[in-house]
Amino acid sequence: MDLKVPYSNVTTKDEAFDVACAQITEEYIAKFNVKADVQTDKAAGTIVAKGKGFKLALNFKDDGVELSSEFGLLLRAFKGKVLETVERKLQKYV
């Protein structure tokens, strides 16, 4: 786990999952110049974006969203910026 964002605008993890699904899309990930396939699993409470040298996983818990990431050698320099941007977006909506 790289960071955790507590819920501030929603009350349940299902509600947070629905809001995050609308925000964390393939088009949103493409803003980081990374082509990624976004897979969602509401039953497990996860959103996973995978691309070449890139993986971002959001796990929805009862009290917040846990973000985990893996960056390849070429993208590692952007890890802080990507996590900061996703964290701000989640704080705004969930």
C-alpha positions in Angstrom: 0.0 0.0 0.0 1.4 3.3 -1.0 -1.2 5.6 0.5 -4.7 5.6 2.0 -7.5 8.1 1.3 -10.3 8.2 4.0 -13.9 8.8 2.9 -15.1 12.4 3.3 -17.9 12.7 0.8 -19.4 9.2 0.9 -20.4 6.9 3.7 -20.0 3.4 2.4 -17.4 1.6 0.4 -20.0 0.6 -2.3 -20.9 4.3 -2.8 -17.2 5.2 -2.9 -16.5 2.4 -5.5 -19.3 3.7 -7.7 -18.0 7.3 -7.6 -14.4 6.2 -8.2 -15.4 4.1 -11.2 -16.8 7.2 -12.8 -13.6 9.1 -12.2 -10.8 6.5 -12.7 -11.2 5.6 -16.3 -8.9 4.6 -19.1 -9.1 8.2 -20.4 -8.1 9.5 -17.0 -5.1 7.2 -16.9 -4.1 8.2 -20.4 -3.4 11.7 -19.1 -0.3 10.3 -17.6 0.9 9.2 -21.1 0.3 5.5 -20.1 -2.1 3.3 -22.0 -3.8 1.1 -19.4 -6.7 -1.3 -19.2 -9.0 -0.5 -16.2 -10.7 -3.5 -14.7 -13.3 -3.2 -11.9 -14.6 -5.8 -9.5 -17.4 -4.5 -7.3 -17.7 -7.7 -5.3 -14.1 -7.6 -4.3 -14.1 -3.8 -4.1 -11.1 -3.2 -6.4 -10.2 -1.1 -9.4 -7.0 -2.1 -11.2 -5.4 -0.2 -14.0 -2.6 -2.2 -15.8 -0.4 -1.1 -18.7 3.1 -1.7 -19.9 5.3 -1.0 -16.9 2.5 0.3 -14.8 -0.1 -1.0 -12.4 -2.4 1.0 -10.1 -4.7 -0.8 -7.7 -7.5 0.8 -5.6 -8.8 -1.4 -2.8 -12.0 -0.1 -1.1 -12.2 -0.8 2.6 -14.8 0.2 5.2 -12.9 3.4 6.2 -11.1 4.5 3.0 -9.4 3.6 -0.3 -6.0 2.0 -0.3 -3.8 2.8 -3.3 -1.0 0.4 -4.4 1.2 1.0 -7.4 4.0 -0.6 -9.4 6.0 1.4 -11.9 8.6 0.1 -14.3 12.0 1.6 -14.6 11.0 4.1 -17.2 8.0 5.3 -15.4 9.3 5.3 -11.8 10.2 9.0 -11.9 6.6 9.8 -12.4 5.3 7.7 -9.4 5.0 10.6 -7.0 3.2 12.8 -9.4 0.7 10.1 -10.5 -0.1 9.1 -6.9 -0.5 12.8 -5.8 -2.9 13.5 -8.7 -5.0 10.3 -8.1 -5.0 11.1 -4.3 -6.3 14.6 -5.0 -9.0 13.3 -7.3 -10.1 10.7 -4.7 -10.2 13.2 -1.9 -12.4 15.5 -4.0 -15.0 12.8 -4.8 -14.9 10.1 -2.1 
